[in-house]
């Protein structure tokens, strides 16, 4: 899933067990764990399948949701970031995927209703990944607003918690704001090195953004329209794959420079081999001296050229060779999924800004002859 910007950030904590599955020295938000539906000590664990979702409500307010699905019955919690507090959910899902979830406060008083459709995620290469798209309202139907959450493909067997952290700053003097989140996996020492990599990656990008804003301070005219006077960095993440041994994480970084006609988006990725304690390069997936970039690029260029033939396409047919040719910098935004390598081409790389990022799934079947036999994705090629 792609969420363009996440203005608020927050935490939701969950235990996995046998369940299935989705810079700056700024002060971090105080975050409370958000457990999913768990059994009391000595009791039988609740039946059903657990799903983890991340998304937004009201356009840009970030939320996280944990749901236990048992037949047509749904239970769980959701959370807003700054509040850092679980809100209980109970509801139903029918055979068509239509859901109704009622939220309640600590006293049991109903405070809102989610109504939507549980369906296959539109932007996921894996048809098993779900999303919920619909509307939230108060119990009386007022204050209606849209929401969308996408499943996170989490398959940890260790009992861990994922704690989203936030780097946040509002610098009125320099006229910029930062809202950038990154995950930390707590409860198992094996993930400490991954935590450092995730923290360092986003901290570095925040530092670069702030340095650029400091350098251009005073370059813009003072009479800019109010809505264009401040620069922003908003960064949110999604897991593309996550197990005890291998994690693929992707950030969407939305930036706006004051005075510009519109913002821009940059994709950052962290593919991490937990067993070896190392950040993966694309070359680590393939046998030595294989022409993996050529193979991947040829597949992507063919797909992009087909898209460019469509009347409604905004893909630059004459720029495909440049933006998707077999060069390492064209293929820096890659993620691991169960079905194949998920390649992201950022705006302007091969398509107009209005077209948004372009995504290509390169199936493992197209790469099986060059996948490293004992490498991190070897099991997918079998």
C-alpha positions in Angstrom: 0.0 0.0 0.0 0.8 3.5 -0.7 -0.1 6.3 1.7 1.0 9.5 0.4 1.4 11.5 3.5 1.0 10.8 7.1 0.7 14.0 9.1 0.2 12.5 12.5 2.1 9.5 13.8 1.4 7.1 16.6 1.9 3.6 18.0 0.1 0.4 18.1 1.6 -2.5 19.9 0.8 -6.1 19.3 1.8 -9.6 20.2 2.3 -12.2 17.5 2.9 -15.7 18.9 1.3 -18.2 16.5 -1.0 -15.6 15.0 -0.9 -14.7 11.3 -0.6 -11.6 9.9 0.9 -5.9 7.6 18.8 13.1 13.1 17.2 14.7 14.9 17.4 14.5 18.6 13.8 15.6 18.8 11.7 14.4 21.7 9.7 11.3 20.9 6.1 11.0 21.6 5.2 9.1 24.7 3.7 5.9 23.4 1.6 3.3 25.0 1.3 -0.3 23.8 -1.8 -1.3 22.0 -2.6 -4.9 22.5 -4.8 -6.8 20.2 -7.5 -9.0 21.6 -5.7 -11.3 24.0 -6.8 -13.8 26.5 -6.3 -13.3 30.3 -3.5 -15.2 32.0 -4.7 -18.8 32.4 -7.5 -18.5 29.8 -7.8 -19.8 26.3 -6.6 -17.5 23.5 -9.4 -16.1 21.4 -10.1 -18.0 18.2 -9.8 -16.3 14.9 -7.3 -14.7 12.6 -5.5 -11.5 13.6 -4.9 -8.7 11.1 -2.8 -5.6 11.5 -3.7 -2.4 9.6 -2.2 1.1 9.1 -3.9 4.0 7.3 -5.6 7.3 7.6 -8.9 8.9 8.6 -10.2 12.3 7.5 -7.7 12.4 4.8 -4.5 12.7 6.8 -4.9 11.6 10.4 -2.9 8.4 10.9 -4.5 5.4 12.6 -3.5 1.9 13.3 -5.9 -1.0 13.8 -5.7 -4.5 15.1 -8.7 -6.8 14.3 -9.4 -10.4 15.2 -11.7 -12.0 12.7 -13.7 -15.1 13.9 -16.3 -16.0 11.3 -18.5 -13.0 10.9 -17.4 -11.5 14.2 -14.8 -8.8 14.6 -13.1 -7.5 17.7 -10.0 -5.3 18.3 -8.7 -1.8 18.9 -7.5 1.2 17.0 -5.4 4.2 17.9 -4.7 7.8 17.0 -1.0 8.8 17.5 -0.9 11.8 19.8 -3.6 10.4 22.0 -1.7 7.2 22.4 -4.7 5.3 23.7 -6.6 2.2 22.7 -10.1 2.5 21.5 -12.1 -0.7 21.7 -13.9 -2.0 18.6 -16.6 -4.7 18.1 -18.5 -5.5 15.0 -19.4 -7.8 12.1 -18.5 -8.6 8.6 -20.9 -10.2 6.1 -20.3 -12.5 3.1 -19.8 -9.5 0.8 -17.0 -8.0 3.0 -19.2 -5.2 4.3 -18.2 -4.4 7.9 -19.6 -2.4 10.7 -17.4 -1.6 13.7 -18.6 0.2 16.8 -16.0 2.0 19.0 -16.5 2.6 22.7 -14.7 4.4 25.5 -13.6 3.0 28.8 -17.1 3.2 30.2 -18.6 1.3 27.3 -20.2 4.4 25.8 -20.4 4.2 22.0 -18.3 7.0 20.5 -18.2 6.2 16.8 -19.0 3.8 14.0 -16.8 2.5 11.1 -18.6 1.3 8.0 -16.7 0.0 5.0 -15.7 -2.8 2.7 -13.1 -5.4 3.5 -11.4 -6.2 0.2 -8.2 -7.0 -1.6 -5.8 -4.1 -1.3 -5.7 -2.2 -4.6 -2.0 -1.4 -4.6 -0.6 -4.6 -3.3 1.1 -7.3 -5.4 -0.2 -10.0 -3.1 -4.0 -10.7 -3.5 -4.0 -12.0 0.1 -3.3 -8.5 1.4 -6.5 -6.7 2.5 -7.7 -3.2 3.0 -10.7 -1.6 4.6 -12.2 1.4 2.9 -15.2 3.3 4.1 -16.6 6.0 6.4 -16.5 6.8 10.1 -19.2 8.8 11.9 -20.5 9.5 15.3 -23.2 7.1 16.5 -25.9 9.5 15.4 -24.4 9.6 11.8 -22.9 13.1 12.2 -19.3 14.2 11.5 -19.0 11.6 8.7 -15.5 11.3 7.2 -13.6 8.8 5.1 -11.0 6.3 6.3 -8.8 3.7 4.7 -6.5 1.2 6.3 -4.2 -1.4 4.6 -3.0 -4.7 6.0 0.6 -5.1 7.1 2.0 -8.5 6.1 3.5 -9.3 9.5 4.5 -12.9 10.2 6.7 -12.8 13.3 6.7 -15.9 15.4 8.5 -14.2 18.2 6.5 -12.4 20.8 7.4 -8.8 19.9 5.9 -5.3 19.8 6.2 -2.9 16.9 6.4 0.6 18.3 6.2 3.5 15.8 8.4 6.4 16.8 8.1 10.0 15.6 10.5 12.7 14.8 8.6 15.9 15.0 9.5 19.6 14.8 7.8 22.8 14.1 10.4 25.5 13.5 8.5 28.8 13.1 11.7 30.8 12.6 12.9 28.7 9.7 9.3 28.1 8.5 9.3 24.3 8.3 7.6 21.4 9.9 8.7 17.7 10.2 6.5 14.7 10.9 8.5 11.5 10.3 7.8 8.1 11.7 9.9 4.9 11.9 9.2 1.5 13.5 11.1 -0.1 16.4 10.6 -3.8 17.2 10.7 -4.4 20.9 10.9 -7.7 22.8 13.6 -9.6 21.0 17.3 -8.6 20.9 17.6 -10.0 17.3 16.0 -6.9 16.0 18.2 -4.3 17.7 20.4 -3.9 14.6 17.4 -3.5 12.4 16.0 -0.8 14.8 19.3 1.1 14.5 19.1 1.0 10.7 15.5 2.2 10.6 16.2 5.0 13.0 19.3 6.1 11.3 17.8 6.1 7.8 14.9 8.4 8.6 17.0 10.6 10.9 19.5 11.2 8.1 16.7 12.2 5.7 15.3 14.6 8.3 18.7 16.1 8.9 19.1 16.6 5.1 15.7 18.3 4.8 16.5 20.7 7.7 19.9 21.5 6.3 18.4 22.4 2.9 15.8 24.6 4.5 18.5 26.4 6.5 20.5 27.0 3.3 17.6 28.5 1.4 16.3 30.6 4.3 15.5 34.1 3.0 15.5 33.1 -0.7 11.8 33.2 -1.0 9.8 36.5 -1.3 8.0 37.6 1.9 4.6 38.0 0.2 4.0 34.3 -0.6 0.4 33.1 -0.2 -0.2 31.8 3.3 -0.6 28.2 2.2 2.8 28.2 0.5 4.9 29.9 3.2 6.1 26.8 5.0 8.1 23.8 4.0 7.1 20.4 5.2 8.5 16.8 5.4 6.0 14.1 6.1 7.2 10.5 6.2 5.3 7.3 6.9 6.1 3.7 6.4 4.6 0.4 5.4 5.9 -3.2 5.8 6.1 -5.1 2.6 7.3 -8.3 4.2 8.2 -9.1 7.8 9.3 -12.3 9.5 11.8 -13.3 12.2 14.5 -13.6 9.5 13.8 -11.0 6.8 12.2 -7.5 6.9 11.2 -5.3 3.9 10.2 -1.8 4.9 9.2 1.1 2.7 8.8 4.8 3.4 6.9 7.4 1.4 8.4 10.8 2.1 6.2 13.7 1.1 8.1 17.1 0.9 7.0 20.6 0.0 9.4 23.5 -0.4 7.8 26.9 0.4 6.8 28.8 -2.7 6.7 25.7 -4.9 3.7 24.9 -7.2 3.3 21.5 -5.6 5.1 19.0 -3.4 7.0 15.9 -4.3 7.4 12.3 -3.1 10.5 10.1 -2.5 10.5 6.4 -1.7 13.0 5.1 0.7 13.4 1.4 1.5 15.1 -0.8 4.1 15.5 -4.5 3.2 17.1 -6.2 6.1 18.5 -9.7 6.7 17.9 -10.3 10.4 19.8 -13.6 10.5 23.0 -12.0 9.1 22.4 -8.6 10.7 22.9 -6.6 7.5 21.1 -4.2 5.2 20.6 -5.9 1.9 21.7 -4.5 -1.5 19.8 -5.6 -4.6 22.9 -7.5 -5.7 22.8 -9.7 -2.6 19.7 -11.4 -3.9 21.4 -12.7 -7.1 24.3 -14.9 -8.1 27.6 -13.2 -8.7 28.2 -11.7 -12.1 24.6 -12.2 -13.2 23.0 -9.5 -15.2 20.2 -9.0 -12.7 19.8 -5.2 -13.5 19.3 -5.9 -17.2 16.8 -8.6 -16.5 14.8 -6.5 -14.1 15.0 -3.4 -16.2 13.8 -5.2 -19.4 10.8 -6.6 -17.5 9.9 -3.1 -16.1 10.4 -1.3 -19.4 8.2 -3.7 -21.2 5.4 -3.2 -18.7 5.8 0.6 -18.7 5.7 0.7 -22.5 2.4 -1.2 -22.4 1.0 1.2 -20.0 2.2 4.2 -22.1 0.1 2.9 -25.0 -3.1 3.5 -23.0 -4.9 6.7 -23.9 -5.3 7.8 -20.3 -1.6 7.1 -19.4 0.7 9.9 -18.3 3.8 7.8 -18.6 6.6 9.5 -20.6 7.2 6.9 -23.4 10.4 8.8 -24.4 11.7 8.7 -20.8 11.3 5.0 -20.0 14.8 4.1 -21.3 16.3 6.9 -19.1 14.2 6.4 -16.0 13.9 2.6 -16.0 17.0 1.6 -17.8 19.5 -0.9 -16.2 21.2 1.5 -13.9 21.5 1.1 -10.1 20.0 4.5 -9.3 16.9 3.7 -11.2 16.3 0.6 -9.0 17.1 1.9 -5.5 13.4 1.6 -4.4 12.8 -2.1 -4.3 11.0 -4.2 -1.8 10.6 -7.9 -1.1 7.1 -9.4 -1.2 6.0 -13.0 -1.3 5.1 -12.7 -5.0 8.1 -10.8 -6.4 10.2 -7.7 -6.2 8.1 -4.6 -5.8 9.8 -1.8 -7.8 8.8 1.8 -7.3 9.5 4.6 -9.8 9.0 8.0 -8.1 7.1 10.9 -9.7 8.9 12.3 -12.8 11.1 9.3 -13.1 9.0 7.7 -15.8 5.7 9.5 -15.5 4.1 12.9 -14.9 3.7 14.1 -11.3 -0.1 13.8 -11.6 0.3 10.1 -12.4 1.9 9.5 -9.1 4.6 6.8 -8.5 4.6 3.8 -10.8 4.8 0.3 -9.4 6.0 -2.8 -11.1 5.9 -6.3 -9.6 8.7 -8.4 -11.0 7.7 -12.0 -10.3 10.3 -14.4 -8.9 9.5 -16.8 -11.7 11.1 -14.2 -14.1 14.3 -14.1 -11.9 14.6 -17.7 -10.7 17.6 -18.6 -12.9 19.7 -15.9 -11.2 18.5 -15.9 -7.6 21.2 -16.8 -5.2 20.6 -20.4 -4.1 21.3 -19.7 -0.4 20.3 -16.1 -0.5 17.5 -14.2 1.4 14.8 -14.8 -1.3 15.8 -18.3 -2.3 12.7 -19.9 -0.8 10.5 -17.7 -3.0 12.1 -19.2 -6.2 11.2 -22.8 -5.4 
